[in-house]
Amino acid sequence: MTKILVLGGGGMIGQKLAQRLPGAYPDAQVTLFDRAFPAMGAPCKQITGDVADPATAKRLAADRPDVIFHLAAIVSGQAEAEFDLGWQINMMAMWHLLGALKDEHDASGGSYRPRLVFTSSIAVFGGPFPDKIDDEFLSAPRTSYGAQKAACELMVSDFSRKGFVDGISLRLPTICVRPGKPNAAASGFFSGIIREPLNGQDAILPVPDTVRHWHASPRAAVGFLLHATGLDTERLDGRRALNLPGFSCTVAEQIEALRRAAGQEAVDRIKPMPDPAIMAIVDGWPRDFAPNRGIALGFEAERDFDEIIRVYIEEEISSSSSVSPVR
Amino acid sequence: MTKILVLGGGGMIGQKLAQRLPGAYPDAQVTLFDRAFPAMGAPCKQITGDVADPATAKRLAADRPDVIFHLAAIVSGQAEAEFDLGWQINMMAMWHLLGALKDEHDASGGSYRPRLVFTSSIAVFGGPFPDKIDDEFLSAPRTSYGAQKAACELMVSDFSRKGFVDGISLRLPTICVRPGKPNAAASGFFSGIIREPLNGQDAILPVPDTVRHWHASPRAAVGFLLHATGLDTERLDGRRALNLPGFSCTVAEQIEALRRAAGQEAVDRIKPMPDPAIMAIVDGWPRDFAPNRGIALGFEAERDFDEIIRVYIEEEISSSSSVSPVR
């Protein structure tokens, strides 16, 4: 039996991961943890609570899960607006989790050493950027969300170096096309301008269509997470925070792909409405990568934006098993 | 009046800083904080306490110092040996300090925004390294000390970006020649092999003389700190962690400089005694830098190792005003 714990298991990626875990681990016993869960969610054991509460970390660690996915986070827009809450949820929760896992490691005489897969973000990078960000470019974030993720990466790496956990931090590209309702992420419009028109609704575009960004689908994201559980972490050579493959394109190129998938009528649903607050955040985000290490380690993403749109249509429109996320 | 608070004010750099502050700030009211102070220390107000205690941070912040130097740390060797203590002193103390300063900022209606000068370290970098580390090279530390310093840098930058403090993180080169007794820093021998022979004592060399490293004198370090208090932080463009100038040389080149300063007799005092634990730590440390930003911002260090030895002789042997450090 493989005990698997998913922190943030009620979220969009958490739910998709939960649905695919039994295929990847036939002997999996999956526990999802979140502050809330969707009504028709994945059929797993659910625990509700506050991820930033030290007692929560202790309780979850006491079960000694073999694999832990830490996906729980306050999204970028909210972390910018609610400074204290962002640091508590996005950094201190990791601090408490690692401390609790180390206590279990110590109590086990050193035999307990779980695989910890942490969803970091390309928001750990801040401009000015090179044309393509390589695997040795500095983390100098320009958002609280990015700073919190980068601080977690440092902790995951150091607790891993000491052998208390066996961790890896995945710097997810912006996940696109997110299903369901818009969330408070400043990056939400990258999905909204595709999702809303495909569902016959208007979408707001708060930035110029020249904005370039780095994308991967929710399916690719779940693929990253599953691939990370089986990776030989010795191959990381101590650098446990990884840039991942994705697809770089401008908003205009996204819109052209939407036109190819759903016609001019869909494109006409996109309404430009500049938002300086969102532009200020997005201006500080990366645009393109050369993720050579991630590719060499076997991580895979879509190769064009048409494919990213096809994944959305297959998983959310053609299929009847779509999940309603709560966040 | 300029209220100045020095955390770690009982340490070697803190004491040297305290002696130079009245020259730099004639109106300075200096408070030193540390767990202990040297008996014949700098004549300033002293507060003794635990820097990792949240109540300490609150109490120190309540005085609303205009300038805060945060030099307090567990050194690298001890942080490696005492994992929990290292994270508490080297990271959580900064977390509590920033939180307390933000509370004062909020309570002041936003007018209180102290200059915070944090002594980070080149230990934020981990190999493999380029020949010279430039200003865009990633922080991927290979020691707990380095990870803790890097996490603090992220916090200082984000709290500064939001305007709660006006911070800068200085990645000090290894400070050489440290006066006084050896400390628990793995880098201690870089000073020991010069200091002990100059004082007629034997010194242990735990690494091969081919090891290359990055040095600056205590005098240069105090110069960095003072320069940082007057810097226009707008010029940092949001990247508030700085590589600083220093001098790169091998242990063999250090020894040649010692020979020029004090003859073969001094060199004969150096006893090679390989220590795998120290070699493992030092192997993960940087060797050379191209600190273009730091130089452009006006930071200055010695230009050769002979000058570094001369500073030691001037300040610690020729002078009668030498300070006995406690750490």
Chai-1 contact restraints between the chains, C-beta under 6 A:
chainA,res_idxA,chainB,res_idxB,connection_type,confidence,min_distance_angstrom,max_distance_angstrom,comment,restraint_id
A,E136,B,L138,contact,1.0,0.0,6.0,A-B,restraint_1
A,L138,B,E136,contact,1.0,0.0,6.0,A-B,restraint_2
A,L138,B,L138,contact,1.0,0.0,6.0,A-B,restraint_3
A,A140,B,R239,contact,1.0,0.0,6.0,A-B,restraint_4
A,R142,B,G238,contact,1.0,0.0,6.0,A-B,restraint_5
A,S144,B,D158,contact,1.0,0.0,6.0,A-B,restraint_6
A,A147,B,L154,contact,1.0,0.0,6.0,A-B,restraint_7
A,A147,B,D158,contact,1.0,0.0,6.0,A-B,restraint_8
A,A150,B,L154,contact,1.0,0.0,6.0,A-B,restraint_9
A,A151,B,A151,contact,1.0,0.0,6.0,A-B,restraint_10
A,A151,B,L154,contact,1.0,0.0,6.0,A-B,restraint_11
A,L154,B,A147,contact,1.0,0.0,6.0,A-B,restraint_12
A,L154,B,A150,contact,1.0,0.0,6.0,A-B,restraint_13
A,L154,B,A151,contact,1.0,0.0,6.0,A-B,restraint_14
A,D158,B,S144,contact,1.0,0.0,6.0,A-B,restraint_15
A,D158,B,A147,contact,1.0,0.0,6.0,A-B,restraint_16
A,G238,B,R142,contact,1.0,0.0,6.0,A-B,restraint_17
A,R239,B,A140,contact,1.0,0.0,6.0,A-B,restraint_18
